Amino acid sequence: MAGSGSDNRSSSGLTEQAAREASGWGMAGAAVVVGATGVGLLAVGSVSDTVAAIAVGALLAMAGAGLACGLTPVSPGQARVILLFGRYTGTIRADGLHWVNPFATRLSISTRIRNHETATAKVNDADGNPIEIAAVVVWQVQDTAKASFGVDNLTGFVATQAETAVRHVATSHPYDAHREGQMSLRDNAALADVELSAEIANRVQAAGVQIIETRITRLSYAPEIAQAMLRRQQASAVVAARQRIVDGAVGMVESALYRLCADGVVDLDEERKAAMVSNLLVVLCSEHATQPVVNTGTLYQ
């Protein structure tokens, strides 16, 4: 069946294949020899007024020029996509001088690693809070056929898909985690980068683009709520610090009571223990220096 065996099309479109080409230097030498021979015959025919020599010389000169037209230089970091009468026939990736069919169209495409930094986008996170986010995407053309014919504007396509993916990831997770084990953009930046890379790679697969690395470069609350969120973070930090202080103070009190009873230093009843616990907690948890009070009477007066 026509186009079923040798055609390089698949259900997803064109895929890259190696182009048929010859050594450029050998063909350049052949073009020089053929062209020089043709010019020589033209000169001889013109002098001797020989029609046959002129005709052969003209044909050889045109043949030499035609061979020269097939010479195709390829620079490092570049590839040449070959089209013959509108049909994709292959890609040349190796740098150097190559020769292809003189009637072929040769499109140049960069295979270098490229960066794209998305514009700072203002979106709502999973909790509905407005945040500002931006990312840098490192990408490279992997399939030159898809990159050339799969999309209209390759760089514009990558930029649009990257920004769309950044917005989607930002709306899928909260900026801050509010419960243990919850993924957040701020606390799980590495996981967010991995998720972002996977989503962009899936979006640009049709364009033959490989995503090498993706990193979030900017992440913050929007200016209109930044001050309120800063106070909230500060409050959370104060609560966590006080919790740690209280836990440590309770442990120290327990240790003190245990040592006093175990060593038989003093015999404390329940009321004296309660008073001692109260005093120790005040001393250990207070943010200011405590003022000692000397009791000259008994514990109960």
Secondary structure in CASP SS format (residue, H / E / C, confidence):
PFRMAT SS
TARGET T0000
AUTHOR 0000-0000-0000
METHOD secondary structure of the structure
MODEL  1
M C 1.00
A C 1.00
G C 1.00
S C 1.00
G C 1.00
S C 1.00
D C 1.00
N C 1.00
R E 1.00
S E 1.00
S C 1.00
S C 1.00
G E 1.00
L E 1.00
T C 1.00
E C 1.00
Q C 1.00
A E 1.00
A C 1.00
R C 1.00
E C 1.00
A E 1.00
S E 1.00
G H 1.00
W H 1.00
G H 1.00
M H 1.00
A H 1.00
G H 1.00
A H 1.00
A H 1.00
V H 1.00
V H 1.00
V H 1.00
G H 1.00
A H 1.00
T H 1.00
G H 1.00
V H 1.00
G H 1.00
L H 1.00
L H 1.00
A H 1.00
V H 1.00
G H 1.00
S H 1.00
V H 1.00
S H 1.00
D C 1.00
T C 1.00
V H 1.00
A H 1.00
A H 1.00
I H 1.00
A H 1.00
V H 1.00
G H 1.00
A H 1.00
L H 1.00
L H 1.00
A H 1.00
M H 1.00
A H 1.00
G H 1.00
A H 1.00
G H 1.00
L H 1.00
A H 1.00
C H 1.00
G C 1.00
L E 1.00
T E 1.00
P E 1.00
V E 1.00
S C 1.00
P C 1.00
G C 1.00
Q E 1.00
A E 1.00
R E 1.00
V E 1.00
I E 1.00
L E 1.00
L E 1.00
F C 1.00
G C 1.00
R E 1.00
Y E 1.00
T E 1.00
G E 1.00
T E 1.00
I E 1.00
R C 1.00
A C 1.00
D C 1.00
G E 1.00
L E 1.00
H E 1.00
W E 1.00
V C 1.00
N C 1.00
P C 1.00
F C 1.00
A C 1.00
T E 1.00
R E 1.00
L E 1.00
S E 1.00
I E 1.00
S E 1.00
T C 1.00
R C 1.00
I C 1.00
R E 1.00
N E 1.00
H E 1.00
E E 1.00
T C 1.00
A C 1.00
T C 1.00
A E 1.00
K E 1.00
V E 1.00
N E 1.00
D C 1.00
A C 1.00
D C 1.00
G C 1.00
N C 1.00
P E 1.00
I E 1.00
E E 1.00
I E 1.00
A E 1.00
A E 1.00
V E 1.00
V E 1.00
V E 1.00
W E 1.00
Q E 1.00
V E 1.00
Q C 1.00
D C 1.00
T H 1.00
A H 1.00
K H 1.00
A H 1.00
S H 1.00
F H 1.00
G C 1.00
V C 1.00
D C 1.00
N C 1.00
L H 1.00
T H 1.00
G H 1.00
F H 1.00
V H 1.00
A H 1.00
T H 1.00
Q H 1.00
A H 1.00
E H 1.00
T H 1.00
A H 1.00
V H 1.00
R H 1.00
H H 1.00
V H 1.00
A H 1.00
T H 1.00
S H 1.00
H C 1.00
P C 1.00
Y C 1.00
D C 1.00
A C 1.00
H C 1.00
R C 1.00
E C 1.00
G C 1.00
Q C 1.00
M C 1.00
S C 1.00
L C 1.00
R C 1.00
D C 1.00
N C 1.00
A H 1.00
A H 1.00
L H 1.00
A H 1.00
D H 1.00
V H 1.00
E H 1.00
L H 1.00
S H 1.00
A H 1.00
E H 1.00
I H 1.00
A H 1.00
N H 1.00
R H 1.00
V C 1.00
Q H 1.00
A H 1.00
A H 1.00
G C 1.00
V E 1.00
Q E 1.00
I E 1.00
I E 1.00
E E 1.00
T E 1.00
R E 1.00
I E 1.00
T E 1.00
R E 1.00
L E 1.00
S E 1.00
Y E 1.00
A C 1.00
P H 1.00
E H 1.00
I H 1.00
A H 1.00
Q H 1.00
A H 1.00
M H 1.00
L H 1.00
R H 1.00
R H 1.00
Q H 1.00
Q H 1.00
A H 1.00
S H 1.00
A H 1.00
V H 1.00
V H 1.00
A H 1.00
A H 1.00
R H 1.00
Q H 1.00
R H 1.00
I H 1.00
V H 1.00
D H 1.00
G H 1.00
A H 1.00
V H 1.00
G H 1.00
M H 1.00
V H 1.00
E H 1.00
S H 1.00
A H 1.00
L H 1.00
Y H 1.00
R H 1.00
L H 1.00
C H 1.00
A H 1.00
D H 1.00
G C 1.00
V C 1.00
V C 1.00
D C 1.00
L C 1.00
D C 1.00
E H 1.00
E H 1.00
R H 1.00
K H 1.00
A H 1.00
A H 1.00
M H 1.00
V H 1.00
S H 1.00
N H 1.00
L H 1.00
L H 1.00
V H 1.00
V H 1.00
L H 1.00
C H 1.00
S C 1.00
E C 1.00
H C 1.00
A C 1.00
T C 1.00
Q C 1.00
P C 1.00
V C 1.00
V C 1.00
N C 1.00
T C 1.00
G C 1.00
T C 1.00
L C 1.00
Y C 1.00
Q C 1.00
END
